[in-house]
């Protein structure tokens, strides 16, 4: 089967309101008697999928995205579907809720919800079930919330659409739903737009929409993949609390095995559109039977794992130094090391705010990036880690402090010197969809840096493009596809290939593997490690996934509220964390206390 993406059901630029799309306020229906929710038979399954086949019509022909999938979700239970990008997990869920795109269709099998057959159900009847009896929390809140509609109105649309509120009482009911979803100061937040909220709050808004109607089933499609571990834990706890309160079952779609083991009682493993293993979650993870499941477990990163190292690697000294008072000072190199590639000293970024105290996004941050090493920055959303990276990339100007690259002042670079700097320092951003030109093919996106810097002729550039695609595990025929035709993980691989095109000295990686499943994630981390050993690359690696940071990093810097609170070798941070905040981050990792089978 062609590794067609399983995110295609979302499309691009769609918005979710009650899992259907926003209804303009002027046309939202007034309250009407809601259709009674179907009830499962006593002791019977809530969701039962048997022999499901789903196909997509593409420019390359018909793609079988799901073949013969079968599993059962008991009433009141939580079932997780895991698998790599293109495995069919999201397509299966979107088929169950009737949200396949126009080029997708169910060609065989059965989907029964509370005893009712959903395959072939008339659209009008399906709309009454969707949102009312089956809720949805999608992956990307910025793509699934209407950017020009206030948050409260979007929640209200769901209640009005399903007759659970009138125009007189909708505002108060929206506030109650927001409060139940753990959104602080709901009156203030209800008047705000999505861009005014943090990633965690936007995700809570989607949870509020998905559970506003107290559905019997909640489909949570990668609900925390882009969130840091502490916010992730809060969001998952919120989903657990709300689903227990309304007695909902949960269908959880994730590529995080630790999360699946911690939150689900039942597990379904999908590979290339088929279910290869299913059953008790802990049993499968402790003793996987299928070869593909064993490969997933083996590839899953762990904070207990050792740093990924080439055989010739020699361990570097710890970069932390303390002054006489015990305060953190600039990350230091041993005397035998060469001049660091990058040195950041007292870097500060302040945003002025009318009528309020100035906001310090970064405050006196000092660190060095040695040649050929990886320095990681970890911390919660708003800790300043991305701000620091963007100042290094010269995308935003610091308020004070200095940045040097090979001894040159980065902040004063202009003209040819600045162009040379941008060639030698590349970036991989967190959201590949917003960083890729949607009107360019994959081949053109990867080739663009080569054209900009006039590297080789047309044949050489195409050969280099195909080589890069192979390096990041993208099939050659994806060369003609567009970003909208790829899954989130596939788009991220395109972004990584583009960053590697010019053979840079330093790559700033801002959450580069957050959208990738564990197998592709392992391939990318291995690739970054091998390139570092071969080419002497340096990395500034930003991530909320501490297990990934453990695998890739030589040094780890922990940021909180714009300040550097701990910096040391990776080994020191993960085995002997000093700061309470670092210890809290480590304790928040999903599945950290669970035993997952050793299949090495």
C-alpha positions as CSV (number, residue, x, y, z in Angstrom):
1,X,0.0,0.0,0.0
2,X,1.2,3.5,-0.8
3,X,2.1,5.2,2.5
4,X,-0.8,7.6,2.1
5,X,-1.1,9.9,5.1
6,X,-3.8,9.3,7.7
7,X,-4.3,13.0,8.3
8,X,-6.0,13.6,5.0
9,X,-9.4,13.5,6.6
10,X,-8.6,16.8,8.3
11,X,-7.9,18.6,5.0
12,X,-6.3,22.0,5.4
13,X,-7.6,25.2,6.9
14,X,-10.7,23.4,8.4
15,X,-12.3,24.6,11.6
16,X,-14.0,22.5,14.2
17,X,-17.1,23.5,16.1
18,X,-18.9,20.5,17.6
19,X,-16.9,18.4,15.1
20,X,-18.8,19.9,12.1
21,X,-17.3,23.3,11.4
22,X,-18.4,26.7,12.7
23,X,-21.9,27.9,12.1
24,X,-22.1,31.7,11.6
25,X,-23.7,33.3,14.6
26,X,-26.4,34.9,12.5
27,X,-27.5,31.5,11.1
28,X,-27.0,29.4,14.2
29,X,-30.3,27.6,14.9
30,X,-32.3,28.4,18.0
31,X,-32.6,25.8,20.6
32,X,-34.6,22.8,19.6
33,X,-35.3,19.5,21.3
34,X,-32.1,17.5,21.0
35,X,-32.3,14.0,19.5
36,X,-31.9,11.4,22.3
37,X,-28.5,9.8,22.3
38,X,-28.5,6.2,21.4
39,X,-27.7,3.9,24.3
40,X,-25.5,0.7,24.0
41,X,-27.0,-2.6,24.9
42,X,-26.4,-3.6,28.5
43,X,-22.9,-5.1,28.6
44,X,-22.4,-4.5,24.8
45,X,-19.8,-2.5,23.0
46,X,-20.2,1.3,22.5
47,X,-18.2,1.3,19.2
48,X,-17.7,-1.8,17.1
49,X,-15.7,-1.7,13.9
50,X,-15.7,-4.8,11.7
51,X,-13.8,-5.3,8.4
52,X,-13.5,-1.6,7.7
53,X,-12.1,-0.6,4.2
54,X,-11.4,3.1,3.3
55,X,-10.1,4.4,0.0
56,X,-9.0,7.8,-1.3
57,X,-9.0,9.0,-4.8
58,X,-5.7,10.8,-5.6
59,X,-3.9,12.1,-8.7
60,X,-1.8,8.9,-8.5
61,X,-4.9,6.7,-8.4
62,X,-6.9,5.0,-5.7
63,X,-5.2,4.5,-2.4
64,X,-6.4,2.0,0.1
65,X,-5.9,3.8,3.4
66,X,-7.6,1.2,5.7
67,X,-8.1,-2.5,4.9
68,X,-10.2,-4.9,7.0
69,X,-9.8,-3.0,10.3
70,X,-11.7,-4.5,13.3
71,X,-11.8,-3.7,17.0
72,X,-14.3,-3.0,19.8
73,X,-14.4,-0.2,22.3
74,X,-16.4,-1.1,25.5
75,X,-18.8,1.5,27.0
76,X,-16.9,3.5,29.6
77,X,-13.4,2.4,28.4
78,X,-10.4,4.1,26.8
79,X,-8.9,2.6,23.7
80,X,-5.8,3.9,22.1
81,X,-4.8,3.5,18.4
82,X,-1.1,3.7,17.8
83,X,1.0,3.5,14.6
84,X,3.2,5.5,12.4
85,X,2.2,8.2,10.0
86,X,0.2,6.6,7.2
87,X,-0.9,3.7,9.3
88,X,-4.6,4.6,9.0
89,X,-5.3,5.4,12.6
90,X,-6.8,8.9,12.0
91,X,-8.6,7.8,8.9
92,X,-10.3,5.1,10.9
93,X,-11.4,7.6,13.5
94,X,-12.6,10.1,10.9
95,X,-14.6,7.3,9.1
96,X,-16.3,6.5,12.4
97,X,-17.4,10.2,12.9
98,X,-18.3,10.6,9.2
99,X,-15.7,13.3,8.5
100,X,-13.8,11.8,5.6
101,X,-13.0,14.3,2.9
102,X,-14.7,14.3,-0.5
103,X,-12.0,12.1,-2.0
104,X,-12.4,9.5,0.8
105,X,-15.1,6.8,1.1
106,X,-15.9,3.7,3.1
107,X,-15.9,0.8,0.6
108,X,-16.6,-2.0,2.9
109,X,-17.2,-3.2,6.5
110,X,-19.3,-2.0,9.4
111,X,-19.1,0.8,12.0
112,X,-21.7,0.4,14.8
113,X,-22.1,3.0,17.5
114,X,-24.4,2.1,20.4
115,X,-26.0,-0.5,18.3
116,X,-26.6,1.8,15.3
117,X,-24.9,1.3,11.9
118,X,-23.1,4.4,10.9
119,X,-21.9,3.3,7.4
120,X,-24.4,4.6,4.9
121,X,-26.4,6.6,7.5
122,X,-28.0,9.7,5.9
123,X,-26.1,13.0,6.4
124,X,-28.9,14.7,8.4
125,X,-29.1,11.8,10.9
126,X,-25.3,11.6,11.1
127,X,-25.1,15.3,11.9
128,X,-27.3,14.8,15.0
129,X,-25.0,12.1,16.3
130,X,-21.7,14.0,15.5
131,X,-21.0,16.4,18.3
132,X,-24.0,15.4,20.3
133,X,-23.2,11.7,20.9
134,X,-19.6,11.6,19.4
135,X,-17.3,14.5,20.3
136,X,-13.9,15.3,18.7
137,X,-10.7,16.9,20.0
138,X,-8.5,17.3,16.9
139,X,-4.7,17.7,16.9
140,X,-4.0,21.3,15.8
141,X,-6.0,24.0,17.6
142,X,-4.8,26.8,15.3
143,X,-6.1,24.9,12.2
144,X,-9.3,23.8,13.9
145,X,-10.4,27.0,15.6
146,X,-11.9,29.9,13.6
147,X,-9.2,32.6,13.9
148,X,-11.8,35.4,13.4
149,X,-14.4,34.2,15.9
150,X,-14.2,34.6,19.7
151,X,-13.6,31.5,21.7
152,X,-16.8,31.7,23.6
153,X,-18.9,32.0,20.4
154,X,-17.3,28.9,19.0
155,X,-18.2,26.9,22.1
156,X,-21.7,28.4,22.0
157,X,-22.2,27.4,18.4
158,X,-21.9,23.7,19.4
159,X,-24.5,24.1,22.2
160,X,-26.9,26.0,19.9
161,X,-26.5,23.6,17.0
162,X,-27.5,20.6,19.2
163,X,-30.3,22.3,21.1
164,X,-28.5,22.4,24.4
165,X,-28.8,26.1,24.9
166,X,-31.0,29.1,23.9
167,X,-29.8,32.5,22.8
168,X,-30.8,33.7,26.2
169,X,-28.8,31.3,28.3
170,X,-26.0,30.3,25.9
171,X,-23.4,32.7,27.4
172,X,-23.8,31.3,30.9
173,X,-23.7,27.7,29.6
174,X,-20.5,28.5,27.7
175,X,-18.9,29.8,30.9
176,X,-19.9,26.6,32.7
177,X,-18.4,24.4,29.9
178,X,-15.2,26.5,30.0
179,X,-14.9,26.2,33.7
180,X,-15.5,22.5,33.5
181,X,-12.6,22.3,31.0
182,X,-10.3,24.0,33.4
183,X,-10.0,27.3,31.5
184,X,-9.1,30.0,34.0
185,X,-11.0,33.3,34.1
186,X,-13.6,32.0,31.6
187,X,-15.4,35.4,31.2
188,X,-12.2,37.0,30.0
189,X,-11.1,34.0,27.8
190,X,-14.6,33.7,26.2
191,X,-14.1,37.2,24.7
192,X,-10.6,36.4,23.3
193,X,-9.6,35.1,19.9
194,X,-7.5,31.8,19.5
195,X,-4.3,33.7,18.8
196,X,-4.5,35.4,22.1
197,X,-4.3,32.1,24.0
198,X,-1.4,29.8,24.7
199,X,-1.2,26.4,23.1
200,X,-2.4,24.7,26.2
201,X,-5.4,27.0,26.5
202,X,-6.3,26.6,22.8
203,X,-6.2,22.8,23.3
204,X,-8.6,23.2,26.3
205,X,-11.0,25.1,24.1
206,X,-11.1,22.2,21.7
207,X,-11.7,19.9,24.7
208,X,-14.5,22.1,25.8
209,X,-16.1,22.0,22.3
210,X,-15.6,18.2,22.1
211,X,-17.3,17.6,25.5
212,X,-19.8,20.5,25.5
213,X,-22.7,18.2,24.6
214,X,-21.6,15.4,27.1
215,X,-21.1,12.8,24.3
216,X,-21.0,9.1,24.9
217,X,-17.8,8.8,22.9
218,X,-14.9,11.3,22.6
219,X,-12.4,10.9,19.8
220,X,-9.1,12.6,20.8
221,X,-6.7,12.7,17.8
222,X,-3.2,13.5,19.0
223,X,-4.6,16.0,21.6
224,X,-1.2,16.8,23.2
225,X,1.4,16.1,20.6
226,X,2.6,19.8,20.4
227,X,2.4,20.5,24.2
228,X,5.2,20.4,26.8
229,X,5.1,17.6,29.3
230,X,3.6,19.5,32.2
231,X,0.8,21.1,30.1
232,X,0.3,17.7,28.4
233,X,-0.3,16.1,31.8
234,X,-2.8,18.8,32.8
235,X,-4.7,18.4,29.5
236,X,-4.8,14.6,29.7
237,X,-5.9,14.8,33.4
238,X,-8.6,17.3,32.2
239,X,-9.8,14.9,29.6
240,X,-9.9,12.0,32.1
241,X,-11.8,14.1,34.6
242,X,-14.4,15.4,32.1
243,X,-15.0,12.1,30.5
244,X,-15.5,10.4,33.9
245,X,-17.9,13.2,34.9
246,X,-20.0,12.8,31.7
247,X,-19.3,9.0,31.6
248,X,-17.8,9.1,28.1
249,X,-15.7,6.5,26.4
250,X,-12.4,7.7,24.8
251,X,-10.9,6.7,21.4
252,X,-7.3,8.1,21.7
253,X,-5.1,8.4,18.7
254,X,-1.4,8.8,19.4
255,X,2.1,7.9,18.4
256,X,3.3,8.1,22.0
257,X,3.5,4.6,23.4
258,X,4.1,5.9,27.0
259,X,0.9,8.0,26.8
260,X,-1.0,5.1,25.4
261,X,0.2,2.8,28.2
262,X,-0.6,5.3,30.9
263,X,-4.1,6.4,29.7
264,X,-5.7,3.5,27.9
265,X,-6.9,0.1,29.0
266,X,-7.1,-1.3,25.4
267,X,-4.6,-0.9,22.6
268,X,-4.9,-1.2,18.8
269,X,-1.8,-1.2,16.7
270,X,-2.2,-0.3,13.0
271,X,0.4,-0.7,10.2
272,X,-0.2,0.3,6.6
273,X,-4.0,0.4,7.1
274,X,-4.4,-2.9,8.9
275,X,-4.8,-3.8,12.6
276,X,-1.8,-6.0,13.4
277,X,-2.4,-6.4,17.2
278,X,-5.1,-5.5,19.7
279,X,-5.9,-6.3,23.3
280,X,-5.0,-5.2,26.8
281,X,-2.7,-2.1,26.6
282,X,-0.2,-3.1,29.3
283,X,0.0,-6.7,28.1
284,X,0.8,-5.6,24.5
285,X,3.5,-3.1,25.6
286,X,5.1,-5.6,28.0
287,X,5.0,-8.5,25.7
288,X,4.3,-7.4,22.0
289,X,3.6,-10.3,19.7
290,X,3.7,-8.8,16.3
291,X,7.1,-7.8,14.7
292,X,5.8,-4.3,14.0
293,X,4.6,-3.7,17.5
294,X,8.0,-4.9,18.8
295,X,9.7,-2.4,16.5
296,X,7.5,0.4,17.9
297,X,8.3,-0.5,21.5
298,X,12.0,-0.8,20.6
299,X,12.0,2.6,18.9
300,X,10.1,4.5,21.7
301,X,12.5,7.0,23.4
302,X,12.9,6.7,27.2
303,X,14.6,8.9,29.8
304,X,16.4,5.8,31.0
305,X,18.0,5.3,27.6
306,X,21.6,6.2,26.8
307,X,22.6,9.1,24.6
308,X,22.7,8.1,20.9
309,X,26.4,8.0,20.1
310,X,28.5,7.0,17.1
311,X,31.2,4.5,18.1
312,X,34.0,7.1,17.8
313,X,32.3,9.6,20.1
314,X,34.3,10.7,23.2
315,X,32.2,12.0,26.0
316,X,32.5,15.8,26.5
317,X,32.9,17.4,29.9
318,X,29.9,18.9,31.7
319,X,29.2,22.5,30.6
320,X,28.0,23.9,33.9
321,X,30.1,26.1,36.1
322,X,29.1,27.8,39.4
323,X,30.5,30.9,40.9
324,X,31.3,31.3,44.6
325,X,27.7,31.8,45.5
326,X,26.5,28.7,43.6
327,X,24.8,30.8,40.9
328,X,24.7,29.5,37.3
329,X,27.3,31.0,35.0
330,X,27.9,30.7,31.3
331,X,28.1,27.1,30.1
332,X,31.8,26.4,29.9
333,X,34.0,24.2,27.7
334,X,37.1,22.4,28.8
335,X,40.4,24.0,28.0
336,X,41.3,21.6,25.3
337,X,38.2,22.4,23.3
338,X,38.2,24.8,20.3
339,X,36.5,28.1,20.4
340,X,32.8,27.5,20.6
341,X,30.8,27.8,17.4
342,X,28.2,30.0,19.1
343,X,28.4,32.0,22.3
344,X,25.3,33.7,23.8
345,X,25.9,36.2,26.7
346,X,23.3,37.8,28.9
347,X,20.7,37.7,26.1
348,X,17.5,39.5,27.1
349,X,14.2,40.1,25.2
350,X,11.7,42.5,26.8
351,X,8.3,43.3,25.4
352,X,6.7,46.6,26.6
353,X,3.1,46.4,27.7
354,X,0.8,49.4,28.1
355,X,-0.4,49.8,31.7
356,X,1.4,46.7,32.9
357,X,4.9,45.6,33.8
358,X,7.3,44.8,30.9
359,X,7.3,41.2,29.9
360,X,10.7,39.4,29.9
361,X,10.5,36.7,27.3
362,X,14.2,35.9,28.0
363,X,16.3,37.3,30.8
364,X,20.2,37.2,30.8
365,X,20.5,33.9,29.1
366,X,24.1,32.7,28.7
367,X,25.3,29.5,27.0
368,X,27.8,28.2,24.5
369,X,27.3,25.7,21.7
370,X,30.4,23.7,21.1
371,X,31.4,22.5,17.6
372,X,30.0,19.2,16.8
373,X,27.8,18.9,19.9
374,X,24.1,19.2,20.7
375,X,22.8,21.7,23.3
376,X,19.1,21.3,24.1
377,X,16.8,23.8,25.7
378,X,13.8,22.4,27.6
379,X,11.0,24.1,29.4
380,X,7.2,24.7,29.4
381,X,5.4,26.9,26.9
382,X,6.4,30.5,27.6
383,X,9.7,29.6,29.2
384,X,11.7,31.5,26.6
385,X,13.3,28.6,24.8
386,X,11.9,29.5,21.3
387,X,12.5,33.2,21.9
388,X,16.2,32.4,22.5
389,X,16.4,30.4,19.3
390,X,14.8,33.0,17.2
391,X,17.2,35.6,18.5
392,X,20.1,33.4,17.5
393,X,18.6,33.0,14.1
394,X,18.3,36.8,13.8
395,X,14.6,36.6,13.3
396,X,13.9,38.9,16.3
397,X,16.2,41.5,17.8
398,X,17.3,41.1,21.4
399,X,16.8,44.0,23.9
400,X,20.3,43.5,25.2
401,X,23.1,40.9,25.3
402,X,25.4,39.5,22.6
403,X,25.5,36.6,20.2
404,X,28.7,35.5,18.4
405,X,29.1,32.9,15.6
406,X,32.7,31.9,15.1
407,X,33.7,35.0,17.0
408,X,31.7,37.4,14.8
409,X,29.0,39.6,16.2
410,X,25.7,38.1,14.8
411,X,23.7,41.2,15.7
412,X,25.7,43.5,13.3
413,X,25.8,41.2,10.3
414,X,24.6,42.7,7.0
415,X,24.7,42.0,3.3
416,X,27.0,39.2,2.1
417,X,28.0,38.4,5.7
418,X,24.4,37.9,6.7
419,X,23.7,35.8,3.7
420,X,26.6,33.6,4.5
421,X,25.4,33.3,8.1
422,X,21.9,32.2,7.0
423,X,23.5,29.6,4.7
424,X,25.5,28.1,7.6
425,X,22.8,28.3,10.2
426,X,19.5,26.6,9.2
427,X,16.3,26.0,11.1
428,X,13.6,23.3,11.4
429,X,10.5,24.8,12.9
430,X,7.8,23.1,15.0
431,X,4.9,23.5,12.6
432,X,5.9,22.3,9.1
433,X,2.6,23.2,7.5
434,X,3.1,26.9,8.2
435,X,6.8,26.8,7.3
436,X,6.3,25.1,3.9
437,X,5.0,27.0,0.8
438,X,1.6,25.3,0.1
439,X,1.9,26.1,-3.7
440,X,5.2,24.4,-4.1
441,X,5.8,20.7,-4.6
442,X,7.9,18.7,-2.2
443,X,10.7,18.6,-4.7
444,X,10.7,22.3,-5.3
445,X,10.6,23.1,-1.5
446,X,13.7,21.0,-0.9
447,X,15.5,22.3,-4.0
448,X,14.7,26.0,-3.2
449,X,17.8,26.6,-1.0
450,X,20.0,25.0,-3.7
451,X,18.6,27.4,-6.3
452,X,18.9,30.4,-4.0
453,X,22.6,29.7,-3.4
454,X,23.2,28.5,-7.0
455,X,24.3,25.1,-6.1
456,X,24.8,22.9,-9.2
457,X,22.8,22.6,-12.3
458,X,19.2,21.3,-12.6
459,X,20.3,17.6,-12.8
460,X,22.6,17.9,-9.8
461,X,19.9,19.8,-7.8
462,X,17.3,17.1,-8.6
463,X,19.7,14.3,-7.6
464,X,20.5,16.1,-4.4
465,X,16.8,16.6,-3.7
466,X,16.1,12.9,-4.1
467,X,19.1,12.0,-1.9
468,X,17.8,14.2,0.8
469,X,14.3,12.7,0.5
470,X,15.8,9.2,0.9
471,X,17.7,10.3,4.0
472,X,14.6,11.4,5.7
473,X,12.5,8.4,4.7
474,X,10.3,10.0,2.1
475,X,9.5,8.0,-1.0
476,X,10.8,9.4,-4.3
477,X,7.3,9.7,-5.8
478,X,6.4,12.3,-3.1
479,X,8.6,14.6,-5.2
480,X,5.5,15.7,-7.1
481,X,3.2,16.0,-4.1
482,X,2.1,19.2,-2.3
483,X,2.3,19.8,1.5
484,X,-1.5,19.5,1.8
485,X,-1.3,16.0,0.4
486,X,1.1,14.9,3.2
487,X,0.6,13.9,6.9
488,X,2.0,16.1,9.6
489,X,5.0,13.7,10.0
490,X,5.7,13.6,6.3
491,X,5.6,17.4,6.2
492,X,8.1,17.6,9.0
493,X,10.5,15.3,7.1
494,X,10.3,17.7,4.2
495,X,11.3,20.6,6.5
496,X,14.2,18.6,7.8
497,X,15.4,17.7,4.3
498,X,15.3,21.3,3.3
499,X,17.4,22.4,6.3
500,X,20.0,19.8,5.4
501,X,20.2,20.9,1.7
502,X,23.1,23.4,2.1
503,X,25.2,21.3,4.6
504,X,25.0,23.9,7.4
505,X,27.3,24.1,10.4
506,X,24.5,24.7,12.9
507,X,20.9,23.6,12.8
508,X,18.4,25.2,15.2
509,X,15.8,22.5,15.7
510,X,12.6,23.8,17.3
511,X,10.5,20.7,18.2
512,X,11.7,18.9,15.0
513,X,10.2,15.5,15.8
514,X,7.1,16.5,17.8
515,X,4.8,15.5,14.9
516,X,6.6,12.2,14.1
517,X,5.7,8.7,15.1
518,X,8.3,6.7,17.1
519,X,9.7,4.8,14.2
520,X,10.3,7.9,12.0
521,X,11.4,9.8,15.0
522,X,14.0,7.2,15.7
523,X,15.2,7.4,12.1
524,X,15.4,11.2,12.2
525,X,17.3,11.1,15.5
526,X,19.7,8.5,14.1
527,X,20.1,10.6,11.0
528,X,20.9,13.8,13.0
529,X,23.4,11.8,15.0
530,X,25.1,10.3,12.0
531,X,25.3,13.7,10.2
532,X,26.8,15.2,13.3
533,X,29.5,12.5,13.5
534,X,30.2,12.7,9.7
535,X,30.0,16.5,9.1
536,X,30.8,17.9,12.6
537,X,27.4,19.6,12.8
538,X,26.3,21.4,15.9
539,X,22.6,21.5,17.0
540,X,20.6,23.8,19.2
541,X,17.7,21.4,20.0
542,X,14.4,22.7,21.5
543,X,11.9,20.2,22.6
544,X,9.2,19.5,25.2
545,X,9.9,15.7,24.9
546,X,12.5,15.0,27.6
547,X,12.9,11.4,26.4
548,X,14.0,12.7,23.0
549,X,16.3,15.3,24.6
550,X,17.9,12.5,26.5
551,X,18.8,10.6,23.3
552,X,20.1,13.5,21.3
553,X,21.8,15.9,23.7
554,X,25.3,16.4,25.0
555,X,24.2,19.3,27.2
556,X,20.8,20.3,28.5
557,X,19.7,23.8,29.5
558,X,16.4,24.1,31.5
559,X,14.5,27.4,31.2
560,X,11.6,28.7,33.3
561,X,9.9,32.1,33.0
562,X,12.6,33.3,30.6
563,X,15.5,32.4,32.8
564,X,18.1,29.6,32.7
565,X,17.6,27.6,35.9
566,X,19.7,24.6,35.3
567,X,22.4,23.7,32.8
568,X,24.6,20.5,32.8
569,X,25.6,17.5,30.8
570,X,22.6,15.4,29.7
571,X,23.7,12.6,32.0
572,X,23.8,14.9,35.0
573,X,20.4,16.5,34.3
574,X,18.6,13.2,33.9
575,X,20.2,11.3,36.7
576,X,20.8,14.0,39.3
577,X,18.6,17.0,38.5
578,X,19.3,19.8,41.0
579,X,16.4,22.3,40.4
580,X,12.9,21.4,41.7
581,X,11.5,22.6,38.3
582,X,13.7,20.1,36.4
583,X,12.6,17.3,38.7
584,X,8.9,18.3,38.1
585,X,9.4,18.1,34.3
586,X,11.0,14.7,34.6
587,X,8.1,13.5,36.8
588,X,5.5,14.6,34.2
589,X,6.6,12.4,31.4
590,X,3.7,10.1,30.3
591,X,4.3,6.4,31.1
592,X,7.5,7.3,33.0
593,X,6.6,4.9,35.8
594,X,5.2,2.1,33.6
595,X,7.2,-1.0,32.6
596,X,7.4,-1.4,28.9
597,X,8.8,-4.6,27.5
598,X,12.5,-4.9,26.5
599,X,12.5,-6.2,23.0
600,X,16.0,-5.1,22.0
